[in-house]
């Protein structure tokens, strides 16, 4: 446990949350999509704008996601179980190379394309937001916040160096990274499902016993 300004940070939790978000965002695996969006936007995007918008969306959902769920009568554990299914199917996409989730494309100016569809929904999409709420059921909010920031720094680096990274890794390298993180994401999805389902069942048993 690391203490900074009276706030405790769990390095292990930060590491796990960072890995989850890295796998879900899959910015390296999205390099071909980023290049395509860049071409459709006249060969230019704004990496800093994209990163800041994605960061804002994710931080907003991190802090308000639970309140939003409360308004519609859901708890974090129920959402985490539902989120585990989303992560499960996303991991299958990455491992098997199939398309389960549909994304809409379209032409736009560089400024617009840097926000939609790049910042949202490619980076800060349904998978990312589902993961944030699911992670809140397991880890402290400050640890998740650090994980979000770490991922956004990495996203910015990738956006700035997209073409160089693609040339360095090649199509095969990107495919391997995608499959490896797909397997990691699959294991995390199973863990989220079992732990939160166990919690929900124990609560139900406690209510029945009462």
N, C-alpha and C positions, 0 to 999 in steps of 0.2 A: 504493500500500500504506500503510495507516494502522497505526501501532504504538501499542498501549495496554497498559501493564503487561507489556511484553516479548512480547505476542501480536500477530501480524500479521493485519490484516483487509483483505481485498481488496474495495474498494467496488464494483467491477464485478461480482464474483462475488455479493456481497450483493444487488446490484440484480437480477441475473438470477434468483437463488434466490427472492427476494421476489416477483418477477413470476410465477414458476412456481407457487408456493404460493398466491398471490392468485388466479390463474386456476383452480387446482384446487379450492380451498376455495369460491370463487365466493360469498362471503357476501352481496354486493349482489344477485346473481341469486337468492339463496335467501330474500330478504325475504318474498315471498308465502308460502313454506313456514313461515318463522319466525312470521309472523302467524297462520297456521293452527294451528300448534302452541300458540301462546299462547292462542288461542281454546279449543282442546281442553283446555288446562290451567287453565281458569277465568279467562282474561284476564290471567294473570301468569306471568312467568318470572324467573329470577335471572341477569342478564347476567354478573356477576362470577363466580359459581359455574360457569356454562357455560364461560367463557373460561379459568379456572384448570384445570378438568378437561381441556379440549381441549389446553391448553398442556402439562400433565403427560403426557398420552398421547403427544403428538408428540415431546416431548423424550426420553421413555423409549424410544420407537421409534428416534429418531435415534441414540442412544448404544448401544442393544442390538440394533437391527435386524440389523446385520452379524453379530453373535454368534449370533443366532437362525438366520440363514441358514447360518452355518458348521455348526451342529448338524445341519441337514438336508442338508448337503453341497452348498450352493450358494455361488457367489461374487457379489460386488456387480454385476459386469458382466452376468452372466446375468440377475440380477433386474432390472437396468436395462433390458435388452432386453425382458423380459416386461412391465415397468412401462410402457415406451413404448407398448405396445399398449393398455394400460388408459387412458393419457393420450390416445391417438389416438381411442378410442371416446368418451371424455368430451368431447373437443373437438367431435366430430360431434354429440353431444347439444346442446352449446351453440350450434353454428352452425346446425344444421338444425331445432332445436326438437323433437327426438324423444326418446323415453325408451328407453334401452338397458338401463340398470341399474335393478333393481327395489328399492324401499325399502319397509319395512313401517311401517305407521302404527298408532296406538292411543292410547287415552285414558290420561292419567296425571295425578298431582298436579303442581303447579308445580315442586317440588323434583326430582321424578323426571324430568319433561319437560325440565328444564334440563340434565340429564345425558344421558338417553336419551329421544328420539333426537337432541337438539340438539347437545350436545358430541360425542357419538359415536352414530351415524356421520355426521351431516350435516357437522360441521366437521372433526373428526379421524377421517375415514373411511378406507376402503381406498385411495382415490385419493391422499389426503394422505400416508399411510404409504408407499405405493408411490413417491411422488414423493421423499420423504425419503431412502429407500435409493438411488433412482436418482441423486439429486443428490450423494450421497456418493461416487459413482463419478467425479464431475467436480470437486467443490469441497471446500474445507477445512471441517471440521466446525464451526469457530467462525463461519465466514461463514454457514453454513446456520442455525446457532442464532440469530444476529442476525435472519436473515430470518423465522424462526419467531416470534420475539418481536415484530417489527414487524407481522407479520400478525395476531397475537393482539391487539395494541393496536387495530388497525383493526377486528377482529371485535368487540371490546368496544364501540367507538364506534358501530358499526352496530347492535348489539343494543340499546344504550341509546337510539338515535335511529331505530329501525326505521320507525315510522309517519311521522315527519317526512321521512325519506329517500324513502319510497315516494310521498308526496304531491309532493315536490320533483321527482323524476325521472319519475314516472308510469310506466305499464306500458310505454310505448314506449321511454323512456329506459333502463329496466332491461333490456329486450330488446336494445337496441343495445349496451350494455355487455357483455352476455352473449356476443353474437356476436363482438365485437371481441376479447375475451379468449379466445374459442374458437379464433379464427384464430391468435392468439399461441401458445396451448397446442398447436395442431396442428403449428406450426413447431418448437416445442421437442421434441415427441414424435418427430418425424422426425430431429432432431439427435441426441437420445439414442439412437435406434435405430442410426443409421449409425455414430456414433462408437464405441459399445460393441460393435457387431457387428464393426467393423473391428479392435478390440482383441482380441476373441475369436478371430477368424480368424488374426490375426498370431501369437497364442500357439500355436494349432494348427499353423500352418506351421512355427514354431520347434521345436515338439516333433517334428514329422515329420522336420525337417531333422537333429535330434539323433539 
